[in-house]
Amino acid sequence: MPYLHSVMMNSILQGFLIGLCTSVPVGPIAILCIQRTLQKGRKNGFYSGLGAACSDFVYALLALLGLSFVMDFINQYEFLIQLIGSILIMAFGVFIFFQNPTKSIRKQSVNDSASYFQEFLTAFLLTITNPLMIFLFLGLYARMEFLVDSAGWWEDMFGMLAILAGSSTWWFTVTLLASIFHNKFNIRGLWILNKITGSLIFVIALVSLILTLTGNSLTHTI
């Protein structure tokens, strides 16, 4: 019994660390969460992060299941998937660049629940366009020997939930820190923030697009 308890705690800890590792790298979603926190408030930023966390959880689950047809599909259409994903994120960067912060604040005050769902959904969809995450999870699983000594499905379940908890904790921390500066931004500051955020997201996606077109696959670095 003590052994089983130790194994489960180890799986939970490993899962939590994996969730953190996959969320920490700064990318379009991190910038988006910070922008939404500063412009609309902490809840909006956190719901965006939660959308990204749930998307990562989907890939974490697929990596655990080791579905061969998913791996084959990603390998076969890797170029097309990366191309479409990069273009979508670039378009979203342009949208944020030209977004009017006054209208966003007014819309947020009218319907909070609908706005939270939109923040969650857009972040989820933007993150899900990067299926290469599945290879990152596979690499982390192998390095940490995640669930190698699993005692059963219940341990797998707790380990996977720990991944979601680790990722969510990261986004909670990021939005908490960003919310500290929330009241320091006036309308002009939010307008400038949109320009900077949109530009950064566009540039990151453009670099990803260039890497894709030049044949530099991210899968070879994981």
Solvent accessible surface area in square Angstrom, and as a share of the most:
residue,aa,sasa,rsa
1,M,182,0.81
2,P,111,0.70
3,Y,146,0.56
4,L,70,0.35
5,H,116,0.52
6,S,65,0.42
7,V,20,0.12
8,M,37,0.17
9,M,98,0.44
10,N,77,0.40
11,S,3,0.02
12,I,52,0.27
13,L,104,0.52
14,Q,30,0.13
15,G,0,0.00
16,F,64,0.27
17,L,73,0.36
18,I,0,0.00
19,G,0,0.00
20,L,43,0.22
21,C,60,0.36
22,T,11,0.07
23,S,4,0.03
24,V,68,0.39
25,P,86,0.54
26,V,121,0.70
27,G,15,0.14
28,P,27,0.17
29,I,23,0.12
30,A,9,0.07
31,I,21,0.10
32,L,2,0.01
33,C,0,0.00
34,I,68,0.34
35,Q,4,0.02
36,R,16,0.06
37,T,0,0.00
38,L,15,0.08
39,Q,4,0.02
40,K,42,0.18
41,G,12,0.12
42,R,84,0.31
43,K,128,0.54
44,N,1,0.01
45,G,0,0.00
46,F,51,0.21
47,Y,75,0.28
48,S,0,0.00
49,G,0,0.00
50,L,47,0.23
51,G,0,0.00
52,A,2,0.02
53,A,1,0.00
54,C,36,0.22
55,S,0,0.00
56,D,7,0.04
57,F,47,0.20
58,V,57,0.33
59,Y,15,0.06
60,A,0,0.00
61,L,68,0.34
62,L,38,0.19
63,A,5,0.04
64,L,56,0.28
65,L,105,0.52
66,G,45,0.43
67,L,56,0.28
68,S,76,0.49
69,F,140,0.58
70,V,22,0.13
71,M,36,0.16
72,D,89,0.46
73,F,111,0.46
74,I,5,0.02
75,N,86,0.44
76,Q,131,0.58
77,Y,89,0.34
78,E,28,0.13
79,F,107,0.44
80,L,89,0.44
81,I,32,0.16
82,Q,23,0.10
83,L,39,0.19
84,I,86,0.43
85,G,5,0.05
86,S,5,0.03
87,I,88,0.45
88,L,85,0.42
89,I,27,0.14
90,M,30,0.13
91,A,56,0.44
92,F,34,0.14
93,G,0,0.00
94,V,66,0.38
95,F,116,0.48
96,I,3,0.02
97,F,65,0.27
98,F,148,0.62
99,Q,38,0.17
100,N,67,0.35
101,P,2,0.01
102,T,52,0.30
103,K,128,0.54
104,S,11,0.07
105,I,66,0.34
106,R,137,0.50
107,K,119,0.51
108,Q,21,0.09
109,S,86,0.56
110,V,121,0.70
111,N,73,0.37
112,D,67,0.35
113,S,82,0.53
114,A,36,0.28
115,S,9,0.06
116,Y,37,0.14
117,F,123,0.51
118,Q,78,0.35
119,E,6,0.03
120,F,50,0.21
121,L,68,0.34
122,T,44,0.26
123,A,0,0.00
124,F,47,0.19
125,L,90,0.45
126,L,20,0.10
127,T,16,0.09
128,I,48,0.24
129,T,32,0.18
130,N,59,0.30
131,P,11,0.07
132,L,6,0.03
133,M,24,0.11
134,I,1,0.00
135,F,33,0.14
136,L,47,0.23
137,F,0,0.00
138,L,57,0.28
139,G,31,0.30
140,L,25,0.12
141,Y,20,0.08
142,A,76,0.59
143,R,209,0.76
144,M,48,0.22
145,E,118,0.53
146,F,11,0.05
147,L,20,0.10
148,V,104,0.60
149,D,99,0.51
150,S,40,0.26
151,A,50,0.38
152,G,25,0.24
153,W,187,0.66
154,W,75,0.26
155,E,1,0.01
156,D,41,0.21
157,M,82,0.37
158,F,82,0.34
159,G,0,0.00
160,M,7,0.03
161,L,86,0.43
162,A,6,0.05
163,I,2,0.01
164,L,45,0.22
165,A,47,0.37
166,G,0,0.00
167,S,1,0.01
168,S,21,0.13
169,T,58,0.34
170,W,68,0.24
171,W,9,0.03
172,F,91,0.38
173,T,52,0.30
174,V,20,0.12
175,T,0,0.00
176,L,69,0.34
177,L,102,0.51
178,A,10,0.08
179,S,27,0.17
180,I,108,0.55
181,F,105,0.44
182,H,61,0.27
183,N,137,0.70
184,K,148,0.63
185,F,71,0.30
186,N,105,0.54
187,I,86,0.44
188,R,163,0.59
189,G,16,0.16
190,L,8,0.04
191,W,114,0.40
192,I,68,0.35
193,L,23,0.11
194,N,0,0.00
195,K,40,0.17
196,I,92,0.47
197,T,3,0.02
198,G,1,0.01
199,S,45,0.29
200,L,83,0.41
201,I,2,0.01
202,F,67,0.28
203,V,79,0.45
204,I,59,0.30
205,A,2,0.02
206,L,63,0.31
207,V,76,0.44
208,S,39,0.25
209,L,24,0.12
210,I,88,0.45
211,L,62,0.31
212,T,7,0.04
213,L,105,0.52
214,T,88,0.51
215,G,58,0.56
216,N,82,0.42
217,S,16,0.11
218,L,74,0.37
219,T,25,0.14
220,H,153,0.68
221,T,110,0.64
222,I,90,0.46
